[in-house]
């Protein structure tokens, strides 16, 4: 009796096995990302129960309530803070990444390590340390009083500039690392050639550096903008809950008001707005790439 030949050679079997393994992360991603998102969407269409539960009756009241001018102002303020944070991170992160990429190999590794060290500390600890530094009787107020610098000790903490500083110091590495990775592969002889042809520093930035770093800039901007938009720990600890942001509003609906449907509706609106912003940014990026050739 003759043996039936194997329809797949050994190499094809290995490739098929690897392809089958590829479905494992797809299943994991679908289960733990799209599953919770579907649950949030379903909850947003329900109603709040009498004692804080969920009344599973389809209603769009939560979405109409979310477009109240009071809540719209909170979302707009959150967008403005996230946009300001991402822009300032880009302004500060570009020269940092450029200095790291042009340093010697020995100093380059040291600078990368120093930038990554804060990630070894928990975010809450870092924010609480900053809060203690600027407290009423903290080291900053003590130093200003020692040098007889006029100041209001109550204004050093729990204010918007401190929130912005905390956001920038937290998310700055998310902007620096993509820029550093792109600058490390950049051919700096192009800058020397442009300067030999009489290009100014502004022309070098706008016509050589920025076009070659466009993808890294967009990636870093999104890496900062997306988590900054939903941030609620930093504004709550450093701002003293004086200014309501989208992250704080959503967390209060779930934890304090026990209005899960309304909190879910706010979350869905925030996700949709983020999706629109990312789509527009990618469209603009693709249009610029096609126009440049």
N, C-alpha and C positions, 0 to 999 in steps of 0.2 A: 504493500500500500504506500503510495507516494505521499510525501509531506506537502502540506499546503504552504506555499511561499508567503513570507511575511510581507504584507502590502506596504509597510513602511521600513526603509533602511534605518540602521542605528542612529545616524545623524538626525533624520527626520523625527524619530521617536524622542530624541533629546529636546529638539525644538518644540515639539508638541507638548512635552512635559513642562517646559519653561512657560509656554503660553498658558497652560492650565494653571500654573502657579500665579500667573498675572491676574487671574480672576479673584484671588484671595484679597489683595488690597482693595480691589474694586468693590467687593462685597463689604469689606470693613468700612470703607469710605461711605458707601451708600447707607449702611445700617446706622452708623453713628454720626452722620452729617445730615443726609436727606431725611432720615427718620425723625430726629428731633425737630428739623425745620417743618416737616409735615405736621407734627404734633402742635408746634407753635401756631401754624396757619389755621389748623382746626380749632384751637383754643381761641384764636382771635375772632372767630365767627360765632362764638358762644356768648353767653351772658353770665354776669356775676350772680352767684347765688345769694340767698338771704344772709347766710352766716359766713360769707367769704368763699363758698364753694363755686362750682362751675355748673351752670344750667345749660345743658347741651341742646340749645335751640338756635337754629341758624338766624343770625341777625348781623346787620352792618352798622349797628349803632356805635360800636367801638371805633370804627374807622371815621365816621362822621364826627364823633367827639374828639378824635385825635387832630382834626383840622381846625379846632377852635383856635383863635388867635393867640391865646395864652400858651398852648402847647406848641403851636407853630413857631412862636418866638423862642422857645427853649431849643427846638431842633435847629433853627437858624443860628442861634448862639453857639451851639455845639459844632455846627459846620464851620463857623468862623474861627473858633478856637482850634479845630483840627487843621484847617487850612493855614492858619498863622503858625502853628507848630511845625507843620511840614515845610513851609516856606523858610522859616528861620533855621530849621535843621539843614535844609539844603544850603542856605547861605553860610552856615558855620561848618557844615560837613565837607563841602567841596574843598576849601583850602586845607583842611585836616587830611582828607584823603590824598590830595596832591602832595602834601609834605611827606606822608607815609610812603607813597609810591616812588618818590624821587630820593628817598633816603637810602643809605647803604643797606646791604642785606642784613647785617648784624643789628643795626638800629631799627630796621623795618620790622623785624620779628619782635623786638622789644616794644615798639609802639603798638603793634597789633595786640600783644598780650596785655598791655596797660589799658587798652580800650575794651578788652573783653573781660577784665577782672571784675568790674561792677556786676556783671551777669552772674557771678558766683555768689552774690549776696541777694537775699530775698528782696523783692520789690517793696514789701511793707516795711522792712527794716530800714531800707534806704530812705523812704519817704518819711518815716518817723524820725530818723536821724536829722533830716533837713528841717522837720517841724520843730524838733528840740533845739536846733541851732538858732532858729529865728524866734523862739518863744519869748514871752514877756521878760523872763529872768534868765534867758539863755546866754550863751557865749557872745553872740553878736551884740545884744543889748548891753552886756557887761563891758565889752571892749569899747563901744561907742561912748558909754558913760565914763570910762576910765580916761579916754582922750578928750573928754568934754565936747563931744560932737553933738550939736542939737538934734534931737530926734524924738519921735513919739514911739515909745516901746510897744504900744498896742497896734501900731500900723505895720510893724515888721512881719507879723504873721497873719495868716488867714486873710489873704488878699489875692486879687487876680494876678498881679505880676508874679507872685510866688507860685501860683498854680501853673502859669506859663513856663516859669523856670523849671519846675518839677517835670512838666511834660517834655520839655526840650532835653533836659539831662537824662531822662529815661529813654527816649526814642531816638536820640542822636546816633547811637551805633547802628540802628537800622538803616540810616541814610549813608553812613560812612562806609560800611562794609561793601555794599554794591558798587559805590563809586571807586573804592580802593581796588576791587577786583577788576574793574574795567580799566582803570588807569595803570595797573600793573602790566596789562597786556598792550597798552597803548605805545605806539612808535613815536617817541619824542623827537626823532629826527625830523618829523613833519613840522614841528614848531621851529626848529633851527632853520629849516628851508624857508618857511614863511617869513621869519625875521630877516633872513638874508635878502629876501625879495622886497623888504621894506614894510612888512605888516606891523601894525601897532599891537600893543597888548590886548586892546579891545577887539581887534580883528582876529587875533589868535584865539581868543575865547569864543567869539560868536561864530567864526567860520571853520575852526578846526577842532577845538576841544569839545564844545557843546554838541555839535552834530555827531561826533563819534561816541559821545557819552549819553546820547538821548535815551537809549534803552535802560541804562543804569540809573539815570535820573528818574525816569518814570517808575521803575521798580522800587527805588528807594522812597519816592514820594508816596506810592501806594502802601508800602510797608509801614510808613509813619502815619499816614492819613487814616487808614482803616482802623487800627486799634485806638488811635487818639479820638476818633469820633465817638466810640462807645466807652471811653474811659470814665470810671466813676470813683475809683479808689483815690487817685491823686486829687481831684477837685474836692472830694469829701474831707480828706485829711488836711490838705493845705489851704483850702478855701473856707473851711469852717461851715460848709453847707450854706454859704451866703448866696451863692449863685447856682441856680438849678440848671443842670445840663441833661442831655438826653440819657446818658448812662445812669445818672442819679435818679432821674424820673422813672425810668423803667425798673430799676432795682427797688425803688420805694413802692411801686405798684405790686410787685411780687412779694416783698418782705414785710411791708408795713400796712399798706392799704388792703392787701389781700384781694386785689382786683386783677386776677391773672388774665382774664380776657382782654382787658384794656392794655395791660402791659404787653401782652402778645401782639396786639394790634400796633402798638408803638414800635415793637421790634420788627414786625413785618414791613412797616413803612420805612424804617431806618435801613433795612436790608435792601429794599427796592431803590431807595435813593442812592445807596452805595453802588448798587449795580448800574444805575444810570450814569453815575459819575465815572465809574471805571470804563463803561462802554464809550462814553464821549471822549475820555482821555485816550483810549486805544484808537478810536477813529481819527483823532487829531494826529496822533503819532504816525499812524499808517499813511495819512494824507501827506504829512511832511516827508516821509521816506519816499513815497512815489514822486513827489515834486522835486526831490533832490536827486532822483535818478535811479 
